[in-house]
Amino acid sequence: MIALKFPEMYEILVWKDLFPTFNKISLIAVMAVVISTVIFLLAARQDHNEAPRGVRNLAESIVEFIENGVIMQTMGRDGLGWTPFLLSMFLFIYLCNVPGIIPFLQMPATARMAVPLFLALLVWVIYNATGIKHQGFGGYFKSTLFPPGVPKALYILVTPIEFISAIIVRPFSLAVRLFANMMAGHILLVTFAVLSEALFQAKDKVLIPVGILPMFMLIFLTGFEVLVAFLQAYIFVILTAVYIGGAAHPEH
Amino acid sequence: MEAIARLIAADPTPAELKNNAAAASAGYAYGLAAIGPGIGIGYLVGKSVEAMARQPEAAGMVRTTMFLGIAFTEALALIGFVVFILLKFA
């Protein structure tokens, strides 16, 4: 038998304070902000008449990705004014996700509910405010709760559903999607790491080579997490763009 | 074998019973929550690949819509996962 001891949930997710009120999650979040700011500050210092190189190349390709991959696909040309907001959102979420696979950090900051919840509430406030600004208070709620083209009698059914989906479910699912994806990935990595460690240290010598199997799975899943970190940031931003676009132009 | 013998011999306290029930139902909660989204995502991606193969010039648009659909479908499975964590650890 092998001594397989899965660490307590508290041990996986809660970190000791580096100094009071500042733990590893806060460190990762602060680093995400600092890194994304520094990239764009360095990029802005280069002469914009020359061909872009180095950091500026990176910054320009990120901006282009947000403009072509997110905004043009969902909001069209009118939405290009939202680039700075969506760009900073994307970079922050991505740089919070990626530490889940960086050695010695090994913790996605978005795997604690507070970070995605705050981001989702921010998005909720922004798309509701955009709708009220573009259509007026009455107009926004009329177009959200009473979608046009529905028979009058069906409003009894449609209005509560629309209310629940637009006001309650949207921020909830935004937050839970990001949180649960990163958390699931983190727990998966912990599981395979614990399993291969236990097999490598097994008393029965036959079991030691078997430990290579979870080890390979761990490497494969680490590669998978690279993809997930990017995809979750992308999905969060694209859903934000869809919600804002839908609030600004209800007829789409 | 030793563990099984101990399980049979021991008289579970109410707290242990509650823990066992929570662990079992946590497993069921996630397992059942994964069925529907599994079918849904398979169907969704399959159809998207079909559409991309038929009209490669529309691939970008189809891909964006596919990710949106996956995000909505996947949310159900993830809520199941959160329920699993809440039952097991909370």
Interface residues (C-beta under 8 A of the other chain):
Chain A: M9 G69 Q73 T74 S173 V176 R177 F179 A180 N181 M183 A184 L231 Y234 I235 I238 L239 V242
Chain B: G60 M61 T64 F67 L68 I70 A71 F72 E74 A75 L78 I79 F81 V82 I85 F89
